[in-house]
Amino acid sequence: MKTATIPSLRVAPELRASAEAFLTEGETLSGFVEQSIREAIARRQVRQAFIARGLASREAARNSGEYFSAEDIEGELDALLRGAGEGA
């Protein structure tokens, strides 16, 4: 597999020093930056999927006319938490 490069990134010396201060043993700054990019992409994918599910749920509610109040949902979640606590 061929590799590609990420464009050079100019940062304040303080930012670079902060990043270097938190490198783990054997970790390179390039590896840290790559991992940070991967994690940011993963977070954005999760956020995008969450929004898509929310929009689909909204559309389903509009189509069915069936809505639930926040109080009802909170009550169900509280009951689930109580049940989980009893099983622990």
PDB file as gemmi writes it, atoms N, CA and C in Angstrom:
CRYST1    1.000    1.000    1.000  90.00  90.00  90.00 P 1                      
ATOM      1  N   MET A   1       0.838  -1.162   0.000  1.00  0.00           N  
ATOM      2  CA  MET A   1       0.000   0.000   0.000  1.00  0.00           C  
ATOM      3  C   MET A   1       0.894   1.240   0.000  1.00  0.00           C  
ATOM      4  N   LYS A   2       0.580   2.159  -0.859  1.00  0.00           N  
ATOM      5  CA  LYS A   2       1.311   3.419  -0.867  1.00  0.00           C  
ATOM      6  C   LYS A   2       0.854   4.266   0.308  1.00  0.00           C  
ATOM      7  N   THR A   3       1.732   5.105   0.750  1.00  0.00           N  
ATOM      8  CA  THR A   3       1.362   6.015   1.830  1.00  0.00           C  
ATOM      9  C   THR A   3       1.231   7.425   1.279  1.00  0.00           C  
ATOM     10  N   ALA A   4       0.538   8.240   2.009  1.00  0.00           N  
ATOM     11  CA  ALA A   4       0.381   9.645   1.649  1.00  0.00           C  
ATOM     12  C   ALA A   4       0.835  10.477   2.836  1.00  0.00           C  
ATOM     13  N   THR A   5       1.013  11.744   2.617  1.00  0.00           N  
ATOM     14  CA  THR A   5       1.439  12.615   3.699  1.00  0.00           C  
ATOM     15  C   THR A   5       0.326  13.593   4.062  1.00  0.00           C  
ATOM     16  N   ILE A   6       0.360  14.006   5.292  1.00  0.00           N  
ATOM     17  CA  ILE A   6      -0.521  15.062   5.776  1.00  0.00           C  
ATOM     18  C   ILE A   6       0.267  16.360   5.581  1.00  0.00           C  
ATOM     19  N   PRO A   7      -0.395  17.425   5.175  1.00  0.00           N  
ATOM     20  CA  PRO A   7       0.338  18.683   4.990  1.00  0.00           C  
ATOM     21  C   PRO A   7       1.060  19.111   6.267  1.00  0.00           C  
ATOM     22  N   SER A   8       2.195  19.760   6.079  1.00  0.00           N  
ATOM     23  CA  SER A   8       2.935  20.300   7.224  1.00  0.00           C  
ATOM     24  C   SER A   8       2.038  21.242   8.004  1.00  0.00           C  
ATOM     25  N   LEU A   9       2.266  21.263   9.281  1.00  0.00           N  
ATOM     26  CA  LEU A   9       1.422  22.062  10.158  1.00  0.00           C  
ATOM     27  C   LEU A   9       2.314  22.971  10.983  1.00  0.00           C  
ATOM     28  N   ARG A  10       2.121  24.252  10.832  1.00  0.00           N  
ATOM     29  CA  ARG A  10       2.885  25.218  11.628  1.00  0.00           C  
ATOM     30  C   ARG A  10       2.092  25.514  12.893  1.00  0.00           C  
ATOM     31  N   VAL A  11       2.767  25.380  14.020  1.00  0.00           N  
ATOM     32  CA  VAL A  11       2.134  25.642  15.309  1.00  0.00           C  
ATOM     33  C   VAL A  11       3.060  26.495  16.157  1.00  0.00           C  
ATOM     34  N   ALA A  12       2.495  27.080  17.185  1.00  0.00           N  
ATOM     35  CA  ALA A  12       3.302  27.844  18.134  1.00  0.00           C  
ATOM     36  C   ALA A  12       4.257  26.893  18.850  1.00  0.00           C  
ATOM     37  N   PRO A  13       5.444  27.345  19.155  1.00  0.00           N  
ATOM     38  CA  PRO A  13       6.409  26.483  19.854  1.00  0.00           C  
ATOM     39  C   PRO A  13       5.843  25.907  21.153  1.00  0.00           C  
ATOM     40  N   GLU A  14       4.972  26.664  21.823  1.00  0.00           N  
ATOM     41  CA  GLU A  14       4.384  26.183  23.074  1.00  0.00           C  
ATOM     42  C   GLU A  14       3.499  24.958  22.842  1.00  0.00           C  
ATOM     43  N   LEU A  15       2.770  24.959  21.732  1.00  0.00           N  
ATOM     44  CA  LEU A  15       1.908  23.815  21.430  1.00  0.00           C  
ATOM     45  C   LEU A  15       2.750  22.579  21.154  1.00  0.00           C  
ATOM     46  N   ARG A  16       3.794  22.740  20.373  1.00  0.00           N  
ATOM     47  CA  ARG A  16       4.677  21.607  20.091  1.00  0.00           C  
ATOM     48  C   ARG A  16       5.293  21.079  21.386  1.00  0.00           C  
ATOM     49  N   ALA A  17       5.755  21.979  22.243  1.00  0.00           N  
ATOM     50  CA  ALA A  17       6.356  21.555  23.506  1.00  0.00           C  
ATOM     51  C   ALA A  17       5.337  20.819  24.372  1.00  0.00           C  
ATOM     52  N   SER A  18       4.105  21.291  24.390  1.00  0.00           N  
ATOM     53  CA  SER A  18       3.062  20.616  25.168  1.00  0.00           C  
ATOM     54  C   SER A  18       2.807  19.216  24.635  1.00  0.00           C  
ATOM     55  N   ALA A  19       2.728  19.097  23.312  1.00  0.00           N  
ATOM     56  CA  ALA A  19       2.504  17.777  22.708  1.00  0.00           C  
ATOM     57  C   ALA A  19       3.664  16.847  23.027  1.00  0.00           C  
ATOM     58  N   GLU A  20       4.856  17.334  22.890  1.00  0.00           N  
ATOM     59  CA  GLU A  20       6.034  16.500  23.165  1.00  0.00           C  
ATOM     60  C   GLU A  20       6.100  16.079  24.632  1.00  0.00           C  
ATOM     61  N   ALA A  21       5.606  16.930  25.516  1.00  0.00           N  
ATOM     62  CA  ALA A  21       5.647  16.623  26.946  1.00  0.00           C  
ATOM     63  C   ALA A  21       4.756  15.440  27.298  1.00  0.00           C  
ATOM     64  N   PHE A  22       3.757  15.159  26.464  1.00  0.00           N  
ATOM     65  CA  PHE A  22       2.821  14.081  26.767  1.00  0.00           C  
ATOM     66  C   PHE A  22       3.021  12.844  25.901  1.00  0.00           C  
ATOM     67  N   LEU A  23       4.098  12.779  25.175  1.00  0.00           N  
ATOM     68  CA  LEU A  23       4.389  11.570  24.400  1.00  0.00           C  
ATOM     69  C   LEU A  23       4.720  10.432  25.354  1.00  0.00           C  
ATOM     70  N   THR A  24       4.229   9.252  25.030  1.00  0.00           N  
ATOM     71  CA  THR A  24       4.574   8.091  25.842  1.00  0.00           C  
ATOM     72  C   THR A  24       5.917   7.544  25.368  1.00  0.00           C  
ATOM     73  N   GLU A  25       6.470   6.675  26.156  1.00  0.00           N  
ATOM     74  CA  GLU A  25       7.790   6.122  25.818  1.00  0.00           C  
ATOM     75  C   GLU A  25       7.751   5.437  24.455  1.00  0.00           C  
ATOM     76  N   GLY A  26       8.664   5.824  23.591  1.00  0.00           N  
ATOM     77  CA  GLY A  26       8.749   5.249  22.257  1.00  0.00           C  
ATOM     78  C   GLY A  26       7.812   5.886  21.244  1.00  0.00           C  
ATOM     79  N   GLU A  27       6.945   6.789  21.684  1.00  0.00           N  
ATOM     80  CA  GLU A  27       5.996   7.443  20.774  1.00  0.00           C  
ATOM     81  C   GLU A  27       6.672   8.636  20.108  1.00  0.00           C  
ATOM     82  N   THR A  28       6.391   8.798  18.830  1.00  0.00           N  
ATOM     83  CA  THR A  28       6.926   9.945  18.105  1.00  0.00           C  
ATOM     84  C   THR A  28       5.852  11.018  17.978  1.00  0.00           C  
ATOM     85  N   LEU A  29       6.294  12.224  17.705  1.00  0.00           N  
ATOM     86  CA  LEU A  29       5.343  13.299  17.501  1.00  0.00           C  
ATOM     87  C   LEU A  29       4.483  13.007  16.279  1.00  0.00           C  
ATOM     88  N   SER A  30       5.079  12.448  15.236  1.00  0.00           N  
ATOM     89  CA  SER A  30       4.308  12.074  14.041  1.00  0.00           C  
ATOM     90  C   SER A  30       3.249  11.033  14.373  1.00  0.00           C  
ATOM     91  N   GLY A  31       3.615  10.047  15.183  1.00  0.00           N  
ATOM     92  CA  GLY A  31       2.655   9.026  15.591  1.00  0.00           C  
ATOM     93  C   GLY A  31       1.535   9.608  16.418  1.00  0.00           C  
ATOM     94  N   PHE A  32       1.889  10.554  17.299  1.00  0.00           N  
ATOM     95  CA  PHE A  32       0.883  11.232  18.125  1.00  0.00           C  
ATOM     96  C   PHE A  32      -0.096  11.999  17.255  1.00  0.00           C  
ATOM     97  N   VAL A  33       0.420  12.724  16.273  1.00  0.00           N  
ATOM     98  CA  VAL A  33      -0.438  13.500  15.376  1.00  0.00           C  
ATOM     99  C   VAL A  33      -1.333  12.563  14.574  1.00  0.00           C  
ATOM    100  N   GLU A  34      -0.769  11.476  14.056  1.00  0.00           N  
ATOM    101  CA  GLU A  34      -1.571  10.523  13.283  1.00  0.00           C  
ATOM    102  C   GLU A  34      -2.693   9.939  14.127  1.00  0.00           C  
ATOM    103  N   GLN A  35      -2.371   9.527  15.354  1.00  0.00           N  
ATOM    104  CA  GLN A  35      -3.390   8.956  16.233  1.00  0.00           C  
ATOM    105  C   GLN A  35      -4.457   9.996  16.567  1.00  0.00           C  
ATOM    106  N   SER A  36      -4.053  11.221  16.772  1.00  0.00           N  
ATOM    107  CA  SER A  36      -5.010  12.296  17.057  1.00  0.00           C  
ATOM    108  C   SER A  36      -5.968  12.490  15.894  1.00  0.00           C  
ATOM    109  N   ILE A  37      -5.459  12.434  14.686  1.00  0.00           N  
ATOM    110  CA  ILE A  37      -6.305  12.582  13.496  1.00  0.00           C  
ATOM    111  C   ILE A  37      -7.283  11.413  13.413  1.00  0.00           C  
ATOM    112  N   ARG A  38      -6.785  10.188  13.638  1.00  0.00           N  
ATOM    113  CA  ARG A  38      -7.665   9.014  13.599  1.00  0.00           C  
ATOM    114  C   ARG A  38      -8.790   9.130  14.631  1.00  0.00           C  
ATOM    115  N   GLU A  39      -8.444   9.566  15.832  1.00  0.00           N  
ATOM    116  CA  GLU A  39      -9.458   9.695  16.885  1.00  0.00           C  
ATOM    117  C   GLU A  39     -10.469  10.793  16.562  1.00  0.00           C  
ATOM    118  N   ALA A  40      -9.999  11.889  15.976  1.00  0.00           N  
ATOM    119  CA  ALA A  40     -10.912  12.969  15.594  1.00  0.00           C  
ATOM    120  C   ALA A  40     -11.867  12.492  14.507  1.00  0.00           C  
ATOM    121  N   ILE A  41     -11.360  11.725  13.557  1.00  0.00           N  
ATOM    122  CA  ILE A  41     -12.213  11.180  12.495  1.00  0.00           C  
ATOM    123  C   ILE A  41     -13.255  10.247  13.101  1.00  0.00           C  
ATOM    124  N   ALA A  42     -12.830   9.379  14.011  1.00  0.00           N  
ATOM    125  CA  ALA A  42     -13.762   8.438  14.650  1.00  0.00           C  
ATOM    126  C   ALA A  42     -14.849   9.188  15.416  1.00  0.00           C  
ATOM    127  N   ARG A  43     -14.463  10.247  16.166  1.00  0.00           N  
ATOM    128  CA  ARG A  43     -15.464  11.033  16.900  1.00  0.00           C  
ATOM    129  C   ARG A  43     -16.460  11.671  15.954  1.00  0.00           C  
ATOM    130  N   ARG A  44     -15.973  12.186  14.835  1.00  0.00           N  
ATOM    131  CA  ARG A  44     -16.870  12.823  13.872  1.00  0.00           C  
ATOM    132  C   ARG A  44     -17.792  11.805  13.211  1.00  0.00           C  
ATOM    133  N   GLN A  45     -17.300  10.597  12.980  1.00  0.00           N  
ATOM    134  CA  GLN A  45     -18.151   9.548  12.410  1.00  0.00           C  
ATOM    135  C   GLN A  45     -19.264   9.187  13.384  1.00  0.00           C  
ATOM    136  N   VAL A  46     -18.915   9.056  14.659  1.00  0.00           N  
ATOM    137  CA  VAL A  46     -19.912   8.736  15.688  1.00  0.00           C  
ATOM    138  C   VAL A  46     -20.936   9.857  15.770  1.00  0.00           C  
ATOM    139  N   ARG A  47     -20.469  11.104  15.774  1.00  0.00           N  
ATOM    140  CA  ARG A  47     -21.384  12.252  15.839  1.00  0.00           C  
ATOM    141  C   ARG A  47     -22.299  12.275  14.628  1.00  0.00           C  
ATOM    142  N   GLN A  48     -21.748  12.035  13.435  1.00  0.00           N  
ATOM    143  CA  GLN A  48     -22.547  12.050  12.205  1.00  0.00           C  
ATOM    144  C   GLN A  48     -23.609  10.949  12.250  1.00  0.00           C  
ATOM    145  N   ALA A  49     -23.243   9.763  12.721  1.00  0.00           N  
ATOM    146  CA  ALA A  49     -24.206   8.666  12.826  1.00  0.00           C  
ATOM    147  C   ALA A  49     -25.289   8.991  13.852  1.00  0.00           C  
ATOM    148  N   PHE A  50     -24.902   9.612  14.963  1.00  0.00           N  
ATOM    149  CA  PHE A  50     -25.860  10.002  15.997  1.00  0.00           C  
ATOM    150  C   PHE A  50     -26.884  10.990  15.433  1.00  0.00           C  
ATOM    151  N   ILE A  51     -26.398  11.974  14.704  1.00  0.00           N  
ATOM    152  CA  ILE A  51     -27.292  12.969  14.105  1.00  0.00           C  
ATOM    153  C   ILE A  51     -28.209  12.311  13.086  1.00  0.00           C  
ATOM    154  N   ALA A  52     -27.672  11.407  12.285  1.00  0.00           N  
ATOM    155  CA  ALA A  52     -28.491  10.716  11.279  1.00  0.00           C  
ATOM    156  C   ALA A  52     -29.594   9.907  11.955  1.00  0.00           C  
ATOM    157  N   ARG A  53     -29.267   9.211  13.064  1.00  0.00           N  
ATOM    158  CA  ARG A  53     -30.292   8.453  13.786  1.00  0.00           C  
ATOM    159  C   ARG A  53     -31.347   9.380  14.366  1.00  0.00           C  
ATOM    160  N   GLY A  54     -30.921  10.516  14.891  1.00  0.00           N  
ATOM    161  CA  GLY A  54     -31.868  11.477  15.450  1.00  0.00           C  
ATOM    162  C   GLY A  54     -32.804  12.024  14.392  1.00  0.00           C  
ATOM    163  N   LEU A  55     -32.260  12.358  13.217  1.00  0.00           N  
ATOM    164  CA  LEU A  55     -33.095  12.870  12.138  1.00  0.00           C  
ATOM    165  C   LEU A  55     -34.062  11.807  11.628  1.00  0.00           C  
ATOM    166  N   ALA A  56     -33.582  10.562  11.551  1.00  0.00           N  
ATOM    167  CA  ALA A  56     -34.458   9.472  11.116  1.00  0.00           C  
ATOM    168  C   ALA A  56     -35.566   9.248  12.141  1.00  0.00           C  
ATOM    169  N   SER A  57     -35.227   9.340  13.422  1.00  0.00           N  
ATOM    170  CA  SER A  57     -36.227   9.171  14.473  1.00  0.00           C  
ATOM    171  C   SER A  57     -37.252  10.291  14.409  1.00  0.00           C  
ATOM    172  N   ARG A  58     -36.784  11.507  14.191  1.00  0.00           N  
ATOM    173  CA  ARG A  58     -37.716  12.635  14.065  1.00  0.00           C  
ATOM    174  C   ARG A  58     -38.672  12.414  12.898  1.00  0.00           C  
ATOM    175  N   GLU A  59     -38.145  11.941  11.786  1.00  0.00           N  
ATOM    176  CA  GLU A  59     -38.977  11.714  10.609  1.00  0.00           C  
ATOM    177  C   GLU A  59     -39.982  10.590  10.870  1.00  0.00           C  
ATOM    178  N   ALA A  60     -39.533   9.546  11.551  1.00  0.00           N  
ATOM    179  CA  ALA A  60     -40.444   8.450  11.887  1.00  0.00           C  
ATOM    180  C   ALA A  60     -41.565   8.936  12.800  1.00  0.00           C  
ATOM    181  N   ALA A  61     -41.220   9.796  13.759  1.00  0.00           N  
ATOM    182  CA  ALA A  61     -42.248  10.339  14.662  1.00  0.00           C  
ATOM    183  C   ALA A  61     -43.227  11.215  13.891  1.00  0.00           C  
ATOM    184  N   ARG A  62     -42.712  12.009  12.979  1.00  0.00           N  
ATOM    185  CA  ARG A  62     -43.599  12.852  12.173  1.00  0.00           C  
ATOM    186  C   ARG A  62     -44.553  11.996  11.337  1.00  0.00           C  
ATOM    187  N   ASN A  63     -44.020  10.931  10.756  1.00  0.00           N  
ATOM    188  CA  ASN A  63     -44.840  10.065   9.903  1.00  0.00           C  
ATOM    189  C   ASN A  63     -45.884   9.292  10.693  1.00  0.00           C  
ATOM    190  N   SER A  64     -45.515   8.859  11.891  1.00  0.00           N  
ATOM    191  CA  SER A  64     -46.446   8.066  12.698  1.00  0.00           C  
ATOM    192  C   SER A  64     -47.333   8.932  13.587  1.00  0.00           C  
ATOM    193  N   GLY A  65     -46.877  10.136  13.879  1.00  0.00           N  
ATOM    194  CA  GLY A  65     -47.608  10.994  14.799  1.00  0.00           C  
ATOM    195  C   GLY A  65     -47.436  10.579  16.246  1.00  0.00           C  
ATOM    196  N   GLU A  66     -46.549   9.617  16.506  1.00  0.00           N  
ATOM    197  CA  GLU A  66     -46.334   9.108  17.858  1.00  0.00           C  
ATOM    198  C   GLU A  66     -45.112   9.788  18.477  1.00  0.00           C  
ATOM    199  N   TYR A  67     -45.359  10.508  19.556  1.00  0.00           N  
ATOM    200  CA  TYR A  67     -44.298  11.222  20.253  1.00  0.00           C  
ATOM    201  C   TYR A  67     -44.308  10.810  21.720  1.00  0.00           C  
ATOM    202  N   PHE A  68     -43.172  10.968  22.382  1.00  0.00           N  
ATOM    203  CA  PHE A  68     -43.043  10.645  23.801  1.00  0.00           C  
ATOM    204  C   PHE A  68     -42.491  11.865  24.523  1.00  0.00           C  
ATOM    205  N   SER A  69     -43.001  12.120  25.716  1.00  0.00           N  
ATOM    206  CA  SER A  69     -42.522  13.271  26.472  1.00  0.00           C  
ATOM    207  C   SER A  69     -41.169  12.951  27.105  1.00  0.00           C  
ATOM    208  N   ALA A  70     -40.431  14.003  27.394  1.00  0.00           N  
ATOM    209  CA  ALA A  70     -39.140  13.836  28.061  1.00  0.00           C  
ATOM    210  C   ALA A  70     -39.336  13.175  29.423  1.00  0.00           C  
ATOM    211  N   GLU A  71     -40.408  13.520  30.099  1.00  0.00           N  
ATOM    212  CA  GLU A  71     -40.673  12.938  31.418  1.00  0.00           C  
ATOM    213  C   GLU A  71     -40.885  11.428  31.327  1.00  0.00           C  
ATOM    214  N   ASP A  72     -41.614  10.982  30.294  1.00  0.00           N  
ATOM    215  CA  ASP A  72     -41.826   9.540  30.115  1.00  0.00           C  
ATOM    216  C   ASP A  72     -40.500   8.822  29.874  1.00  0.00           C  
ATOM    217  N   ILE A  73     -39.683   9.396  29.026  1.00  0.00           N  
ATOM    218  CA  ILE A  73     -38.387   8.779  28.711  1.00  0.00           C  
ATOM    219  C   ILE A  73     -37.503   8.759  29.950  1.00  0.00           C  
ATOM    220  N   GLU A  74     -37.463   9.865  30.687  1.00  0.00           N  
ATOM    221  CA  GLU A  74     -36.664   9.901  31.913  1.00  0.00           C  
ATOM    222  C   GLU A  74     -37.135   8.841  32.908  1.00  0.00           C  
ATOM    223  N   GLY A  75     -38.430   8.672  33.000  1.00  0.00           N  
ATOM    224  CA  GLY A  75     -38.970   7.653  33.902  1.00  0.00           C  
ATOM    225  C   GLY A  75     -38.528   6.254  33.499  1.00  0.00           C  
ATOM    226  N   GLU A  76     -38.569   5.978  32.203  1.00  0.00           N  
ATOM    227  CA  GLU A  76     -38.125   4.662  31.720  1.00  0.00           C  
ATOM    228  C   GLU A  76     -36.637   4.460  31.966  1.00  0.00           C  
ATOM    229  N   LEU A  77     -35.838   5.491  31.730  1.00  0.00           N  
ATOM    230  CA  LEU A  77     -34.400   5.378  31.963  1.00  0.00           C  
ATOM    231  C   LEU A  77     -34.097   5.181  33.447  1.00  0.00           C  
ATOM    232  N   ASP A  78     -34.807   5.912  34.309  1.00  0.00           N  
ATOM    233  CA  ASP A  78     -34.631   5.727  35.748  1.00  0.00           C  
ATOM    234  C   ASP A  78     -34.959   4.296  36.162  1.00  0.00           C  
ATOM    235  N   ALA A  79     -36.032   3.744  35.598  1.00  0.00           N  
ATOM    236  CA  ALA A  79     -36.412   2.366  35.924  1.00  0.00           C  
ATOM    237  C   ALA A  79     -35.335   1.389  35.462  1.00  0.00           C  
ATOM    238  N   LEU A  80     -34.775   1.634  34.282  1.00  0.00           N  
ATOM    239  CA  LEU A  80     -33.697   0.772  33.794  1.00  0.00           C  
ATOM    240  C   LEU A  80     -32.483   0.846  34.706  1.00  0.00           C  
ATOM    241  N   LEU A  81     -32.131   2.048  35.152  1.00  0.00           N  
ATOM    242  CA  LEU A  81     -30.992   2.196  36.041  1.00  0.00           C  
ATOM    243  C   LEU A  81     -31.231   1.517  37.382  1.00  0.00           C  
ATOM    244  N   ARG A  82     -32.443   1.657  37.909  1.00  0.00           N  
ATOM    245  CA  ARG A  82     -32.758   0.976  39.175  1.00  0.00           C  
ATOM    246  C   ARG A  82     -32.650  -0.540  38.995  1.00  0.00           C  
ATOM    247  N   GLY A  83     -33.157  -1.028  37.883  1.00  0.00           N  
ATOM    248  CA  GLY A  83     -33.079  -2.468  37.621  1.00  0.00           C  
ATOM    249  C   GLY A  83     -31.643  -2.946  37.471  1.00  0.00           C  
ATOM    250  N   ALA A  84     -30.812  -2.143  36.832  1.00  0.00           N  
ATOM    251  CA  ALA A  84     -29.414  -2.515  36.667  1.00  0.00           C  
ATOM    252  C   ALA A  84     -28.692  -2.513  38.000  1.00  0.00           C  
ATOM    253  N   GLY A  85     -29.076  -1.583  38.873  1.00  0.00           N  
ATOM    254  CA  GLY A  85     -28.452  -1.509  40.203  1.00  0.00           C  
ATOM    255  C   GLY A  85     -28.813  -2.699  41.058  1.00  0.00           C  
ATOM    256  N   GLU A  86     -30.013  -3.215  40.882  1.00  0.00           N  
ATOM    257  CA  GLU A  86     -30.443  -4.367  41.682  1.00  0.00           C  
ATOM    258  C   GLU A  86     -29.749  -5.632  41.237  1.00  0.00           C  
ATOM    259  N   GLY A  87     -29.358  -5.695  39.966  1.00  0.00           N  
ATOM    260  CA  GLY A  87     -28.695  -6.891  39.458  1.00  0.00           C  
ATOM    261  C   GLY A  87     -27.206  -6.908  39.744  1.00  0.00           C  
ATOM    262  N   ALA A  88     -26.683  -5.796  40.257  1.00  0.00           N  
ATOM    263  CA  ALA A  88     -25.224  -5.711  40.482  1.00  0.00           C  
ATOM    264  C   ALA A  88     -24.806  -6.378  41.763  1.00  0.00           C  
TER     265      ALA A  88                                                      
END                                                                             
